[in-house]
């Protein structure tokens, strides 16, 4: 019996249609708690919540205000 290999529909589904770049991000604990609360309320992963919040900030201002 053969084992392993690719099976149609197996594995975690991709969240994005482009390559993902992993980063290390340091945040104050208070900001992390806010982020986690937002993600939990919207039933999102932490990275997906960050991506959505960045998109919203870009839509409001046309660019990130730093």
C-alpha positions as CSV (number, residue, x, y, z in Angstrom):
1,X,0.0,0.0,0.0
2,X,1.4,3.4,-1.0
3,X,1.8,6.1,1.6
4,X,2.4,9.8,1.5
5,X,2.4,12.1,-1.4
6,X,0.0,14.8,-2.6
7,X,-3.8,14.2,-2.3
8,X,-6.4,16.4,-3.8
9,X,-8.0,18.6,-1.2
10,X,-5.5,17.6,1.5
11,X,-3.8,20.0,3.9
12,X,-4.5,23.5,5.1
13,X,-6.1,25.9,2.6
14,X,-4.2,29.0,1.6
15,X,-5.4,32.3,2.9
16,X,-3.7,34.4,0.2
17,X,-3.1,34.0,-3.5
18,X,0.5,35.3,-3.3
19,X,3.7,34.3,-1.5
20,X,3.8,34.8,2.2
21,X,6.8,36.5,3.9
22,X,7.2,35.6,7.6
23,X,8.3,38.4,10.0
24,X,9.0,38.8,13.7
25,X,7.0,41.6,15.1
26,X,7.3,43.0,18.6
27,X,4.3,44.8,20.1
28,X,3.6,46.2,23.6
29,X,1.4,43.8,25.6
30,X,-1.5,46.2,25.6
31,X,-1.5,46.5,21.8
32,X,-1.3,42.7,21.5
33,X,-4.3,42.3,23.8
34,X,-6.2,44.7,21.6
35,X,-5.2,42.8,18.5
36,X,-6.2,39.5,19.9
37,X,-9.5,40.9,21.0
38,X,-10.2,42.2,17.5
39,X,-9.1,38.9,15.9
40,X,-11.3,36.9,18.3
41,X,-14.3,39.1,17.8
42,X,-14.0,38.7,14.0
43,X,-13.0,35.0,14.2
44,X,-9.7,35.7,12.5
45,X,-6.1,34.5,13.0
46,X,-3.7,37.1,14.4
47,X,-1.8,37.5,11.0
48,X,-5.1,37.9,9.1
49,X,-6.3,40.5,11.6
50,X,-3.0,42.5,11.1
51,X,-3.5,42.3,7.3
52,X,-7.1,43.5,7.5
53,X,-6.2,46.4,9.8
54,X,-3.3,47.5,7.6
55,X,-5.6,47.4,4.6
56,X,-8.2,49.5,6.4
57,X,-5.6,52.0,7.4
58,X,-4.4,52.3,3.8
59,X,-8.0,52.8,2.6
60,X,-8.6,55.6,5.1
61,X,-5.4,57.6,4.5
62,X,-4.2,56.4,1.1
63,X,-0.9,55.6,2.9
64,X,0.2,54.5,6.3
65,X,0.6,57.4,8.8
66,X,3.9,56.8,10.7
